Amino acid sequence: MVPALHDFRQLRRWLVASLAAVALAFAGLVAFSGASQAAAQGPCDIYAAGGTPCAAAHSTTRALFASYNGPLYQVQRASDNTLHDIGVLSAGGVADAAAQDSFCAGTTCTITRLYDQTGGGNTLVYQGPGGTGGADTAATATTEAVSVGGQKAYALYINPGNSYFAYNSAGGVPTGSSPEGEYMITSGTHANGGCCFDYGNTETDHHADGNGAMDAINFSTECWFGGCSGTGPWVQADIENGLFSGGSKAWNPSQVSETSRFVTAMFKNNGTTQMALKGANAQSGSLTQLYNGALPSGWSPMHKQGAIILGSGGDCCQTNHNASAGTFYEGAMVKGYPSDATDAAVQANIAAAGYSTTTPFTPGAKVSLQATTSCCTGDYLQHDTSDDKVAIAPVTSGSSATVKGDATWIVRAGLANSNCVSFESANTSGTYLRHYAFQLHLQPNDGTSQFAADATFCPKPGNSGTGYSLQSYNYPSKYIRHYSFTGYIASDGGTNTWDTTSNWAQDTSWLAASPWS
């Protein structure tokens, strides 16, 4: 029988019995079971037990140490530019997403920084005006909600033009040819081929300073040297002047596309001779060894500089913009070269944490649909009490109860397809959002198949990369759009004036905001 983790004497005897790897893996399985219960161990506790302590640890979803009880990240709301730190529900626990929802209600928020949980001061700040300086912007805070151990949390959902950076000369991040390991949890469903969705060690000067000046995980569909097999995305190494699938510029045939909704990506090298790449489904299963061998010729020894990048390459983003897209949930950088047993235990801990998808479009839930186009971020999709047409208009905390109700929808299982949804008015029971002659109306359900089809929409990732887009069930090339403040279903180009391609992606992307009523 494996000894209980709380009995350290038994655990010590177990380790002395030369079963350290098994004990570590078992330890990693202990994770969150609710808001009030802290983790027995976090990934950084496991790394420390393996002799490779975390030098930096970042997450928007959970604590990476069992004892951590500080802030995870900072948000800024657009209405008054106020900043607010988002912490955990309890020490070692999941992010307090409700605090973000409350702070950001009725406005938009961005994630301005990710705090370093090690206490080393390696806090990531967005690379743009008001951040660390540069040309990029902070990522929207509410684009993707997930569940971790049954608790709601938010991802750092990076689109082109978003990126983060940290440098603290006293932060303890490995430099030179010192060994280093790192992991991140990302998503196989949100990636592109732009340079470069990285997490890890980078240059301090934002310039490409030569072979080995970087030591970062890359996760993308970018095929740097050509000859790639499959469509990606892949776990690769960004060690400057190239993305490496293995130990050379030639494609590594052991590479595999990591398309899981949640992906564990790992990279480690000893700084002089050896590196390894691993990947896994972050929800279950063990790590796949993608590469374990020599560093590429010309990249040894490493020349790491000790800054940290997230969401871009090392020569970004002071005078240019990040071109990559990707999702970040959590990650850490460690001092030393972690053992395979430690890697396996961290993966077990990640799988036990209980990452899963969540959607605001659950039947029975209430939601308000907030416009994302820059002109109209204070506007919400709502019905007009003077007629049956649907439009966008501002809603604030000072709006009347009627206005708030008009901008609130009850999610129902799709009237024509239960895999999609229909939207019932929160203050006019039995009436639904439907399209007629491609314009949106609020009308009573007449029970016909035509009405059911017209009132059914299928949520998709936002066409602009932000929020959600609502695809018409019976006109799948068309999505709910606002145009001149009026609601339509529209295609990206067409004969109708509201089909114009200008701002189509933004006009058809909506934030699923907290319900006003």
C-alpha positions as CSV (number, residue, x, y, z in Angstrom):
1,M,0.0,0.0,0.0
2,V,1.3,3.5,-0.9
3,P,1.8,5.5,2.3
4,A,-0.4,8.5,2.9
5,L,1.2,11.8,2.0
6,H,0.4,13.4,5.4
7,D,2.5,10.7,7.2
8,F,6.0,12.0,6.4
9,R,7.7,9.2,8.3
10,Q,6.0,6.6,6.1
11,L,6.9,8.7,3.0
12,R,10.5,8.8,4.1
13,R,10.6,5.0,4.5
14,W,9.0,4.7,1.1
15,L,11.6,6.9,-0.5
16,V,14.4,5.1,1.3
17,A,13.0,1.9,-0.2
18,S,14.1,3.3,-3.6
19,L,10.6,4.0,-4.8
20,A,11.0,7.7,-5.1
21,A,9.5,7.9,-8.6
22,V,6.3,6.1,-7.6
23,A,5.9,8.3,-4.5
24,L,6.4,11.5,-6.5
25,A,3.8,10.4,-9.1
26,F,1.4,9.5,-6.4
27,A,2.0,12.9,-4.7
28,G,1.2,14.6,-8.0
29,L,-2.2,13.0,-8.0
30,V,-3.4,15.0,-5.0
31,A,-5.1,18.2,-6.2
32,F,-8.1,20.3,-5.7
33,S,-11.5,19.0,-4.6
34,G,-13.3,22.2,-3.9
35,A,-13.0,25.9,-3.1
36,S,-12.2,25.5,0.5
37,Q,-9.7,22.7,0.2
38,A,-6.1,23.5,-0.6
39,A,-3.8,21.3,-2.7
40,A,-1.6,18.9,-0.7
41,Q,1.1,19.7,-3.3
42,G,1.5,21.9,-6.2
43,P,3.8,21.5,-9.2
44,C,6.5,23.7,-7.5
45,D,6.4,21.6,-4.4
46,I,7.0,18.5,-6.5
47,Y,9.9,20.2,-8.4
48,A,11.5,21.3,-5.0
49,A,11.2,17.7,-3.7
50,G,13.0,16.6,-6.8
51,G,15.9,19.0,-6.2
52,T,14.9,21.4,-9.0
53,P,13.1,24.3,-7.3
54,C,10.9,26.8,-9.2
55,A,12.7,30.0,-10.2
56,A,9.5,31.5,-11.5
57,A,5.8,30.4,-11.4
58,H,2.9,32.0,-13.1
59,S,-0.8,31.1,-13.5
60,T,-4.2,32.7,-13.9
61,T,-6.0,29.6,-12.7
62,R,-4.5,28.2,-9.5
63,A,-1.7,28.3,-7.0
64,L,1.4,26.3,-7.9
65,F,2.6,25.9,-4.3
66,A,0.4,24.3,-1.7
67,S,1.1,27.2,0.7
68,Y,0.6,30.1,-1.8
69,N,-2.1,32.5,-0.8
70,G,-1.1,35.6,-2.7
71,P,-2.3,37.3,-5.9
72,L,-2.2,35.3,-9.2
73,Y,-2.8,38.2,-11.6
74,Q,-3.9,41.7,-12.0
75,V,-6.8,43.1,-14.1
76,Q,-7.6,46.6,-15.2
77,R,-11.1,47.7,-16.1
78,A,-11.7,50.0,-19.0
79,S,-14.4,52.2,-17.3
80,D,-12.0,53.9,-14.9
81,N,-8.6,52.3,-15.5
82,T,-8.7,50.9,-11.9
83,L,-6.4,48.0,-11.2
84,H,-7.3,45.0,-9.0
85,D,-5.4,41.8,-8.0
86,I,-7.1,38.5,-8.3
87,G,-6.1,35.9,-5.7
88,V,-7.0,32.4,-4.8
89,L,-10.1,31.0,-3.0
90,S,-7.8,29.5,-0.3
91,A,-4.1,28.8,0.1
92,G,-3.0,26.4,-2.6
93,G,-6.3,26.7,-4.3
94,V,-8.0,27.9,-7.5
95,A,-8.4,31.5,-8.7
96,D,-11.1,33.7,-7.3
97,A,-12.9,34.2,-10.6
98,A,-16.0,35.7,-8.8
99,A,-13.8,38.6,-7.6
100,Q,-12.9,39.3,-11.3
101,D,-16.5,39.0,-12.4
102,S,-17.6,41.5,-9.7
103,F,-14.8,43.9,-10.5
104,C,-15.3,43.8,-14.2
105,A,-19.1,43.8,-14.3
106,G,-20.5,46.2,-16.8
107,T,-17.2,47.0,-18.4
108,T,-14.2,45.2,-20.1
109,C,-11.1,44.1,-18.3
110,T,-7.5,43.2,-19.4
111,I,-4.9,41.2,-17.6
112,T,-2.0,43.5,-17.0
113,R,0.4,41.3,-15.0
114,L,0.9,37.7,-13.8
115,Y,2.6,37.5,-10.4
116,D,5.5,35.3,-9.7
117,Q,4.4,32.9,-7.0
118,T,8.0,32.0,-6.0
119,G,8.5,35.4,-4.3
120,G,11.5,36.0,-6.6
121,G,10.0,39.1,-8.2
122,N,9.7,37.7,-11.7
123,T,6.3,39.2,-12.4
124,L,5.2,39.2,-16.0
125,V,3.9,42.6,-17.3
126,Y,2.3,43.3,-20.7
127,Q,4.6,44.7,-23.3
128,G,2.9,48.0,-24.2
129,P,2.2,51.5,-23.1
130,G,1.4,51.5,-19.4
131,G,3.1,48.1,-19.0
132,T,6.8,47.4,-19.6
133,G,6.8,49.7,-22.6
134,G,6.5,48.6,-26.2
135,A,4.0,48.2,-28.9
136,D,1.7,45.5,-27.6
137,T,-1.4,45.5,-25.5
138,A,-2.7,43.5,-22.6
139,A,-5.0,40.5,-23.3
140,T,-8.7,40.6,-22.6
141,A,-9.4,39.1,-19.2
142,T,-12.7,37.4,-20.0
143,T,-12.2,35.7,-23.4
144,E,-12.0,32.1,-22.0
145,A,-13.4,30.7,-18.8
146,V,-12.5,27.2,-17.7
147,S,-13.1,24.9,-14.8
148,V,-10.3,23.7,-12.5
149,G,-11.3,21.2,-9.9
150,G,-14.9,22.2,-10.4
151,Q,-14.2,25.9,-9.8
152,K,-14.4,28.7,-12.5
153,A,-11.2,30.3,-13.6
154,Y,-10.0,32.4,-16.5
155,A,-7.3,31.8,-19.0
156,L,-4.7,34.2,-20.4
157,Y,-6.0,34.2,-24.0
158,I,-3.3,35.7,-26.1
159,N,-4.0,37.0,-29.6
160,P,-1.6,38.7,-32.0
161,G,-0.7,42.1,-30.4
162,N,-0.6,40.7,-26.8
163,S,2.6,39.7,-25.0
164,Y,4.2,39.7,-21.5
165,F,7.8,40.2,-20.2
166,A,9.7,40.1,-17.0
167,Y,13.3,40.8,-16.0
168,N,14.7,41.0,-12.5
169,S,18.5,40.7,-12.3
170,A,18.1,39.3,-8.7
171,G,15.2,37.0,-9.6
172,G,17.2,33.8,-9.7
173,V,16.3,32.7,-13.2
174,P,19.1,30.5,-14.7
175,T,21.6,32.3,-16.9
176,G,24.5,31.3,-19.1
177,S,24.9,27.5,-19.4
178,S,23.1,26.7,-16.1
179,P,20.6,23.8,-16.5
180,E,16.9,24.7,-16.6
181,G,13.5,23.1,-17.0
182,E,10.1,24.5,-17.7
183,Y,6.5,23.6,-18.4
184,M,3.3,25.3,-19.3
185,I,-0.3,24.3,-19.8
186,T,-1.7,25.6,-23.1
187,S,-4.4,24.7,-25.6
188,G,-4.2,22.7,-28.8
189,T,-7.3,24.5,-30.1
190,H,-5.9,28.0,-30.0
191,A,-2.6,28.3,-31.9
192,N,-1.2,29.8,-35.1
193,G,2.0,29.9,-37.2
194,G,3.0,33.4,-36.2
195,C,6.2,34.1,-34.3
196,C,6.4,33.1,-31.5
197,F,4.1,31.7,-28.8
198,D,6.8,31.2,-26.2
199,Y,7.1,30.8,-22.4
200,G,10.5,30.8,-20.9
201,N,14.0,32.3,-20.7
202,T,14.7,35.2,-23.1
203,E,17.0,38.1,-23.8
204,T,17.0,41.1,-21.5
205,D,17.3,43.6,-24.4
206,H,14.4,42.4,-26.6
207,H,16.9,41.6,-29.4
208,A,17.9,38.3,-31.1
209,D,21.3,38.0,-29.5
210,G,22.5,34.8,-31.1
211,N,22.3,31.0,-30.7
212,G,21.4,29.9,-27.2
213,A,20.4,33.3,-25.9
214,M,16.9,32.0,-25.4
215,D,15.6,28.8,-23.6
216,A,11.9,28.8,-24.0
217,I,9.0,26.4,-24.8
218,N,7.3,27.2,-28.1
219,F,3.8,25.9,-28.9
220,S,2.6,26.7,-32.4
221,T,2.0,25.5,-35.9
222,E,5.1,27.3,-37.0
223,C,7.4,25.1,-39.1
224,W,10.7,27.1,-38.9
225,F,13.1,24.9,-40.8
226,G,10.6,23.2,-43.1
227,G,9.9,19.5,-43.7
228,C,7.4,19.3,-40.8
229,S,5.0,16.3,-40.6
230,G,1.4,16.8,-39.6
231,T,-0.4,20.1,-39.0
232,G,0.6,20.9,-35.4
233,P,0.5,22.5,-33.1
234,W,3.8,21.1,-31.7
235,V,5.9,21.4,-28.6
236,Q,9.2,22.8,-29.8
237,A,12.2,24.6,-28.3
238,D,12.9,28.2,-29.0
239,I,16.6,28.5,-28.3
240,E,17.0,31.6,-30.6
241,N,17.5,31.6,-34.3
242,G,15.1,28.8,-34.9
243,L,12.4,26.6,-33.4
244,F,13.7,23.0,-32.9
245,S,11.5,19.9,-32.9
246,G,14.6,17.9,-31.9
247,G,18.3,18.1,-31.8
248,S,18.9,19.5,-35.3
249,K,17.3,21.6,-38.0
250,A,15.9,18.5,-39.6
251,W,12.4,17.5,-38.6
252,N,12.2,15.2,-35.7
253,P,10.0,12.2,-36.8
254,S,9.1,11.5,-33.1
255,Q,7.2,14.8,-33.0
256,V,3.4,14.6,-32.8
257,S,0.7,17.2,-33.1
258,E,-0.7,18.1,-29.7
259,T,-4.4,18.9,-30.4
260,S,-5.9,18.3,-27.0
261,R,-8.1,21.0,-25.5
262,F,-5.6,21.3,-22.7
263,V,-1.9,20.5,-23.4
264,T,1.1,20.0,-21.1
265,A,4.2,21.2,-22.8
266,M,7.7,20.6,-21.2
267,F,11.2,21.5,-22.2
268,K,14.5,21.1,-20.3
269,N,18.2,21.3,-21.1
270,N,21.3,21.0,-19.1
271,G,22.9,24.0,-20.8
272,T,25.8,22.2,-22.4
273,T,25.0,18.9,-24.0
274,Q,21.4,17.7,-23.6
275,M,17.8,18.7,-24.0
276,A,14.4,17.0,-23.9
277,L,10.9,17.9,-25.1
278,K,7.7,16.3,-23.8
279,G,4.0,16.7,-24.3
280,A,0.7,15.3,-23.0
281,N,-3.0,15.8,-22.7
282,A,-3.2,17.9,-19.5
283,Q,-6.5,16.3,-18.5
284,S,-5.3,12.7,-18.3
285,G,-2.5,10.3,-19.3
286,S,1.2,10.3,-19.2
287,L,3.9,12.4,-20.9
288,T,5.1,11.5,-24.4
289,Q,8.8,11.8,-24.9
290,L,9.1,13.8,-28.1
291,Y,12.9,14.2,-28.0
292,N,15.7,13.4,-25.6
293,G,19.3,13.9,-26.8
294,A,22.0,16.3,-27.8
295,L,21.5,20.1,-28.1
296,P,21.7,21.2,-31.7
297,S,25.2,21.8,-33.0
298,G,26.1,25.5,-32.7
299,W,23.7,26.0,-29.7
300,S,26.0,24.5,-27.1
301,P,26.8,25.8,-24.6
302,M,23.8,28.0,-24.0
303,H,24.0,31.7,-23.3
304,K,20.8,32.3,-21.4
305,Q,20.2,35.9,-20.1
306,G,17.5,35.3,-17.5
307,A,14.6,37.4,-18.6
308,I,11.2,35.8,-19.1
309,I,8.8,35.9,-22.1
310,L,5.2,34.9,-22.5
311,G,3.3,35.0,-25.8
312,S,6.1,36.3,-28.1
313,G,9.6,35.7,-29.3
314,G,12.7,37.3,-27.8
315,D,13.1,40.1,-30.3
316,C,9.6,41.4,-29.5
317,C,7.8,43.8,-28.8
318,Q,9.3,47.2,-28.3
319,T,9.0,48.5,-31.8
320,N,7.0,45.6,-33.4
321,H,3.9,43.5,-32.6
322,N,3.6,39.9,-31.5
323,A,2.2,37.8,-34.3
324,S,1.4,34.6,-32.3
325,A,-1.8,33.3,-30.7
326,G,-2.0,30.9,-27.8
327,T,-3.5,30.2,-24.4
328,F,-1.7,30.2,-21.1
329,Y,-3.2,28.6,-18.0
330,E,-0.1,28.0,-15.8
331,G,3.6,27.4,-16.1
332,A,6.9,27.4,-14.2
333,M,10.7,27.6,-14.8
334,V,13.0,25.6,-12.6
335,K,16.7,25.6,-11.6
336,G,18.4,22.4,-12.7
337,Y,17.5,19.6,-15.0
338,P,14.4,17.8,-13.6
339,S,14.4,14.0,-13.5
340,D,11.9,12.0,-15.6
341,A,10.3,11.0,-12.3
342,T,9.7,14.6,-11.4
343,D,8.3,15.4,-14.8
344,A,5.9,12.5,-14.5
345,A,4.8,13.6,-11.0
346,V,4.1,17.1,-12.3
347,Q,2.0,15.8,-15.1
348,A,0.1,13.6,-12.6
349,N,-0.6,16.7,-10.5
350,I,-1.8,18.6,-13.6
351,A,-4.1,15.8,-14.6
352,A,-5.5,15.6,-11.1
353,A,-6.1,19.4,-11.0
354,G,-9.2,18.8,-13.1
355,Y,-8.9,21.2,-16.0
356,S,-12.1,21.1,-18.1
357,T,-14.1,23.4,-20.4
358,T,-16.9,25.5,-19.2
359,T,-19.3,27.6,-21.2
360,P,-21.6,30.5,-20.3
361,F,-24.1,29.0,-22.7
362,T,-25.4,26.3,-20.4
363,P,-29.2,25.9,-20.7
364,G,-30.9,27.7,-17.8
365,A,-28.1,30.2,-17.3
366,K,-28.5,33.9,-17.8
367,V,-26.1,35.9,-19.9
368,S,-25.7,39.4,-21.4
369,L,-24.0,39.7,-24.8
370,Q,-21.5,42.5,-24.8
371,A,-20.2,44.0,-28.1
372,T,-16.4,43.9,-28.6
373,T,-15.9,46.3,-31.4
374,S,-13.9,49.3,-30.2
375,C,-16.8,51.7,-30.8
376,C,-19.2,49.9,-28.7
377,T,-17.7,48.0,-25.8
378,G,-20.3,49.5,-23.4
379,D,-23.2,48.2,-25.6
380,Y,-25.2,45.0,-25.1
381,L,-27.5,43.1,-27.4
382,Q,-31.1,43.9,-26.3
383,H,-34.6,44.1,-27.4
384,D,-36.4,47.4,-27.9
385,T,-39.6,47.7,-25.8
386,S,-41.2,50.0,-28.5
387,D,-41.1,47.2,-31.2
388,D,-39.8,43.7,-31.6
389,K,-36.4,44.6,-33.1
390,V,-33.1,43.8,-31.5
391,A,-30.2,46.2,-31.3
392,I,-27.2,47.1,-29.2
393,A,-27.3,50.0,-26.7
394,P,-25.4,51.0,-23.6
395,V,-26.2,49.4,-20.2
396,T,-24.7,50.6,-16.9
397,S,-25.2,50.0,-13.2
398,G,-27.4,53.1,-13.2
399,S,-29.7,51.8,-16.0
400,S,-33.3,51.0,-15.2
401,A,-34.4,47.5,-14.3
402,T,-36.3,47.3,-17.6
403,V,-33.2,48.2,-19.6
404,K,-31.2,45.6,-17.7
405,G,-33.8,43.0,-18.3
406,D,-34.0,43.8,-22.0
407,A,-30.2,43.1,-22.2
408,T,-30.4,39.8,-20.3
409,W,-31.1,36.4,-22.0
410,I,-31.9,33.0,-20.6
411,V,-30.0,30.3,-22.4
412,R,-32.2,27.4,-23.6
413,A,-31.3,24.2,-25.5
414,G,-31.5,25.0,-29.2
415,L,-35.1,24.8,-30.3
416,A,-34.0,23.1,-33.6
417,N,-30.8,21.4,-32.3
418,S,-30.1,20.7,-28.7
419,N,-26.3,20.9,-29.4
420,C,-26.8,24.6,-30.0
421,V,-28.7,27.2,-28.0
422,S,-31.7,29.6,-28.2
423,F,-32.0,32.8,-26.3
424,E,-35.3,33.6,-24.4
425,S,-35.9,37.1,-23.1
426,A,-35.3,37.3,-19.3
427,N,-38.2,39.8,-18.9
428,T,-40.6,38.6,-21.6
429,S,-41.3,34.9,-21.0
430,G,-41.8,32.8,-24.1
431,T,-40.2,35.2,-26.5
432,Y,-37.0,34.4,-28.3
433,L,-34.2,36.0,-30.3
434,R,-34.8,35.0,-33.9
435,H,-33.8,36.2,-37.3
436,Y,-36.3,37.1,-40.0
437,A,-35.2,38.5,-43.4
438,F,-31.7,38.4,-41.8
439,Q,-32.7,41.0,-39.1
440,L,-32.9,40.1,-35.5
441,H,-36.3,40.2,-33.7
442,L,-37.7,39.2,-30.4
443,Q,-40.9,37.2,-31.0
444,P,-43.1,34.6,-29.3
445,N,-42.3,31.0,-30.1
446,D,-45.1,29.9,-32.4
447,G,-44.1,26.2,-32.3
448,T,-43.2,26.0,-36.0
449,S,-40.0,24.3,-37.3
450,Q,-39.2,27.5,-39.2
451,F,-39.2,29.5,-35.9
452,A,-37.2,26.9,-34.2
453,A,-34.5,27.0,-36.9
454,D,-34.5,30.8,-37.0
455,A,-34.1,31.0,-33.2
456,T,-31.2,28.5,-32.9
457,F,-27.6,29.6,-32.8
458,C,-24.4,27.6,-32.3
459,P,-21.7,29.2,-30.1
460,K,-18.2,29.2,-31.7
461,P,-14.9,30.8,-30.7
462,G,-15.0,34.5,-31.5
463,N,-14.3,35.3,-35.1
464,S,-11.9,38.1,-34.0
465,G,-10.2,35.8,-31.5
466,T,-12.1,37.3,-28.6
467,G,-15.2,36.0,-26.9
468,Y,-17.8,34.0,-28.8
469,S,-19.5,34.2,-32.2
470,L,-23.1,32.9,-32.6
471,Q,-23.5,31.0,-35.8
472,S,-27.0,30.8,-37.4
473,Y,-28.3,27.2,-37.4
474,N,-30.0,27.4,-40.7
475,Y,-27.6,29.9,-42.4
476,P,-24.2,28.6,-41.2
477,S,-22.2,31.2,-43.1
478,K,-23.9,33.9,-41.1
479,Y,-23.4,35.1,-37.5
480,I,-25.2,37.4,-35.2
481,R,-23.8,40.9,-35.9
482,H,-24.4,44.4,-34.9
483,Y,-24.3,46.9,-37.8
484,S,-25.3,50.6,-37.3
485,F,-26.3,49.5,-33.8
486,T,-28.9,47.1,-35.3
487,G,-28.9,43.3,-34.9
488,Y,-28.6,41.0,-38.0
489,I,-27.2,37.7,-39.1
490,A,-24.4,38.5,-41.5
491,S,-21.8,36.7,-43.6
492,D,-18.3,38.0,-44.2
493,G,-19.0,39.7,-47.5
494,G,-22.3,39.5,-49.4
495,T,-25.1,41.5,-51.1
496,N,-26.6,43.1,-48.0
497,T,-25.1,46.2,-46.6
498,W,-24.7,44.5,-43.2
499,D,-22.5,41.8,-44.8
500,T,-19.7,44.3,-45.3
501,T,-16.3,42.8,-44.5
502,S,-15.3,45.9,-42.6
503,N,-15.2,45.1,-38.9
504,W,-17.1,41.9,-39.6
505,A,-14.9,39.8,-37.3
506,Q,-15.2,42.3,-34.4
507,D,-18.9,42.9,-34.9
508,T,-19.7,39.2,-34.8
509,S,-17.7,38.6,-31.6
510,W,-19.4,38.9,-28.3
511,L,-18.3,38.7,-24.7
512,A,-20.6,36.5,-22.6
513,A,-20.9,39.0,-19.7
514,S,-22.5,38.6,-16.3
515,P,-26.3,39.0,-16.7
516,W,-27.6,42.5,-16.0
517,S,-30.8,41.1,-14.6
